[in-house]
Amino acid sequence: MDDVRQDPKFKTKKNLLLGLAYCLTFLQTALCQCPLGSTSFEKVAGSSLRGTRMTPLYKGTPGEPSITKECLERCRSLTDCNSMLLSYTAMNCMKSPMTSEGRRTDVTPSSPPSSTSYFEKICLSAPRCDRLWTFERVIGYEISGFDHRTIPGVASRLQCEELCLREQGFACRSGEYDYAFQQCRLSSEDRRSQPSSYRPAFGDVDYFENQCVSDGSSGCSYEEKPDTDLEHVDASMSANSVSECQQQCDATQTFLCHAYSYREPASTCKLSSDDTFNLGSSAVRRRMGTSYFQRSNCLDLKLTCTDTSMVLVLRTREPFDGRIYSQNKPYACQVYGDKQTVTKFAMDVKGQCGVELEGEDHLTNTVVIQYHPLIQQKGDRVIKLYCSLFEEQNRTVTKTFRVAQGYARLEPAVTAVVNATAPTPNIRLRITDINGTDITGTKIGEPLYFRIEIDEDSVFGIFARDMTARNGRGDLQITLLDGDGCSADPRIFPHFEKIPGTKSLQSRFQAFKFSEDPVVRFQVNVHFCLEECNPIICPGGVQSFGKRRKREDMSEIPIVPDYPLVAAIVVQSASYGNDTGPTDSQYIEEKEREMSDELVCTTKTVVVVSSLGALFLQIGLLAACGTCLLLTRKEHKPRYNEDAASTITETLPPFGSETHHSRFR
């Protein structure tokens, strides 16, 4: 046998086998893994790969404006570079032979998110474009309600992405891959065209965007933020003006440019594929003398003016059931969508709509376009309208912007102790950020976790139902979970699921607020069952840890009544925008959304937080008393009477306007 191993022919065969194994190991090597296709990249912005050893790939030189292209080209040419971590702040990149295949949960947000982006090599057999990367991926997200094509039995996310590239029936802008069901869902919409439907997903689902199609924002205006510069820079060049820099952004072919910054003294123009929409405020930094611009989504608006009225017409691709209202007169001047694609909002110039005279020849008003009838979410718009007193003409509006975000104080998490004949379970309600830290400030659209935690050594399991959200005044309310524990609208608040390895529950949602009130008060009823609670199957086949299904074995009886938990957060809004005044007879312009008095005045905020804290204390005392009474009554009864379960509820007054009352009672 030793002689055979020394044979040169044996060594040759052994080397060939080792070479083949090497190719199979490094899946992204062009000659081995991708002989009939082309190598590209998939980007996960603001993230890094945990538990992977990285080695240096490239270090930028002093004064080098961007290293994105150089790093990707170097990684593409190397057989041992299957993934790459690019640091925008350190101006370097690191390589690894490993990928996230089979361990997608190891792709985690970097801190801060603006510091890095993670890239993985992919081999595509479908035709691709000349972008530096072909897809952008967001782990654990989806667009709800806009699936144009669903394909079952797709073996991998890469195959789903290739189906998007090959789609001929519509322009495939985005897709989702469900790992558990091997289901591929393709859409002509994306997170920027449907921001209110972009949300955390249930189960093992990843969202991706096709970079080989237009992002749908071409021809729209850009939001401006003065004295601000980019943190992520993917390309840099010189420009003689802001308009020339914008043209460079629009004409870029190597990536989809969503934002740029221009510094006039140095004539520098920096471009980025990222913006505050996907990375938050950490995507930019303060820098005097530099102006930052990012693309805003177009709204199909038309404004018609007469000497007595301003009429705004909104056209949407999907039926509109939200609310349009005057920012200064929100309840006196408003209209609700009736699930049509055309919504008309007429404002009487001399009425109660807050129309003002600006200068000597223009009437102005500021309106809010809100996609939900009650709450304000990421993607809502604040629009300023201008009408000339001397000309009457229509104009299609192409300038608008999202409601952006600001920070706020939050109330502390509430802890409740449930008393019963069994060992006392400790229930904790926490609202945290994506890192699991109890939040002390939030903004519209921020991803948050709503967690209901119970001691692991408890004999009880838990589920949640009858969950509501109210504004700070208590006169507006929406249902988040019904009596079975199923979500009323997963786009606003998804179903609860168990935290892996625990008895606790969580739901991942995006921060929202009521239109004229920064305070959002949550109340949820927690039910107990011995050991574990069985989930219920909600519409759409989603499992939720809500109301248990009745069992044939009726020997299991509830020991502890439903227990209400209450917590509140404060969600603030601030905006980009500039108010340059009228330059045409009538048009719509972006305008900074002003903060309410409650948000600006620190003293009032403290009063609100203190008052709510006192209210929670009173509710806790009442609940404790109610529990004691139930236990006392139980001593005289052979069995527990489920109808006697104590649930704290509040009777809400009618909504603040006649329109609210008729639509939502």
NORBELQUI-V726994 format. One record per run of one state. SS is the DSSP state (@ for helix, = for strand, . for the rest). FROM is the first residue (numbers start at 0). TO is the last residue. Records with the same first field share a line. If there is no record, write none. Layout:
BEGIN
SS=FROM-TO ; FROM-TO
END
This chain:
BEGIN
.=0-0 ; 6-6 ; 25-36 ; 45-45 ; 49-53 ; 59-66 ; 77-81 ; 87-90 ; 96-102 ; 109-114 ; 124-133 ; 139-139 ; 143-147 ; 151-155 ; 166-172 ; 178-181 ; 187-193 ; 200-203 ; 210-220 ; 225-226 ; 230-233 ; 238-240 ; 251-257 ; 263-266 ; 272-274 ; 286-288 ; 295-298 ; 305-307 ; 320-321 ; 326-332 ; 336-338 ; 348-354 ; 358-360 ; 370-373 ; 376-379 ; 388-393 ; 397-400 ; 402-412 ; 417-424 ; 432-436 ; 438-440 ; 443-445 ; 454-458 ; 471-475 ; 481-485 ; 487-495 ; 498-503 ; 510-511 ; 514-515 ; 517-517 ; 530-534 ; 537-541 ; 544-561 ; 572-584 ; 590-595 ; 600-600 ; 634-640 ; 644-656 ; 664-664
@=1-5 ; 7-24 ; 67-76 ; 103-105 ; 156-165 ; 194-196 ; 241-250 ; 275-282 ; 596-599 ; 601-633 ; 641-643 ; 657-663
==37-44 ; 46-48 ; 54-58 ; 82-86 ; 91-95 ; 106-108 ; 115-123 ; 134-138 ; 140-142 ; 148-150 ; 173-177 ; 182-186 ; 197-199 ; 204-209 ; 221-224 ; 227-229 ; 234-237 ; 258-262 ; 267-271 ; 283-285 ; 289-294 ; 299-304 ; 308-319 ; 322-325 ; 333-335 ; 339-347 ; 355-357 ; 361-369 ; 374-375 ; 380-387 ; 394-396 ; 401-401 ; 413-416 ; 425-431 ; 437-437 ; 441-442 ; 446-453 ; 459-470 ; 476-480 ; 486-486 ; 496-497 ; 504-509 ; 512-513 ; 516-516 ; 518-529 ; 535-536 ; 542-543 ; 562-571 ; 585-589
END
